[in-house]
């Protein structure tokens, strides 16, 4: 599995200008300026996943 900061999908409309301005910034900096950004997961080998649970 791979985790990445999703910089555009799910970002609030009011944060798009800051997202564009800080597009090249490291993840930590980007997430500070674009608080609606969130991490996503890519499952590289689906056969190893037994279950997925959302934890809030």
C-alpha positions as CSV (number, residue, x, y, z in Angstrom):
1,X,0.0,0.0,0.0
2,X,1.1,3.5,-0.7
3,X,0.0,6.7,1.1
4,X,0.0,10.1,-0.6
5,X,-1.3,13.6,0.1
6,X,-4.2,14.1,-2.2
7,X,-3.6,17.7,-3.2
8,X,-6.7,18.4,-5.3
9,X,-9.4,15.7,-5.0
10,X,-11.6,16.6,-2.1
11,X,-10.0,20.0,-1.5
12,X,-12.5,22.6,-0.6
13,X,-13.2,25.3,-3.3
14,X,-12.1,28.0,-1.0
15,X,-8.7,26.3,-0.7
16,X,-8.0,25.9,-4.4
17,X,-6.1,29.2,-4.8
18,X,-3.7,28.2,-2.0
19,X,-3.5,24.7,-3.4
20,X,-2.3,26.1,-6.7
21,X,0.1,28.6,-5.0
22,X,1.7,25.8,-3.0
23,X,1.5,23.0,-5.5
24,X,5.3,22.4,-5.4
25,X,5.6,22.6,-1.6
26,X,6.5,19.6,0.5
27,X,3.5,17.7,1.9
28,X,3.8,19.2,5.4
29,X,3.9,22.7,4.1
30,X,1.1,22.1,1.6
31,X,-1.2,20.6,4.3
32,X,-0.6,23.6,6.6
33,X,-1.8,26.0,3.9
34,X,-4.5,23.8,2.5
35,X,-6.3,22.3,5.6
36,X,-8.9,20.5,3.5
37,X,-6.3,18.3,1.8
38,X,-6.2,14.8,3.1
39,X,-4.2,11.6,2.7
40,X,-5.3,8.8,0.3
41,X,-4.2,5.2,-0.1
42,X,-3.3,3.1,-3.1
43,X,-3.7,-0.6,-2.7
44,X,-1.0,-2.1,-4.9
45,X,-1.9,-5.7,-4.2
46,X,-5.7,-6.0,-3.6
47,X,-5.4,-9.7,-2.8
48,X,-3.6,-9.0,0.5
49,X,-6.4,-6.8,1.8
50,X,-8.8,-8.7,4.2
51,X,-11.0,-5.7,5.2
52,X,-11.0,-2.0,5.1
53,X,-12.4,0.0,8.0
54,X,-12.9,3.8,8.2
55,X,-11.5,5.2,11.4
56,X,-12.4,8.8,12.4
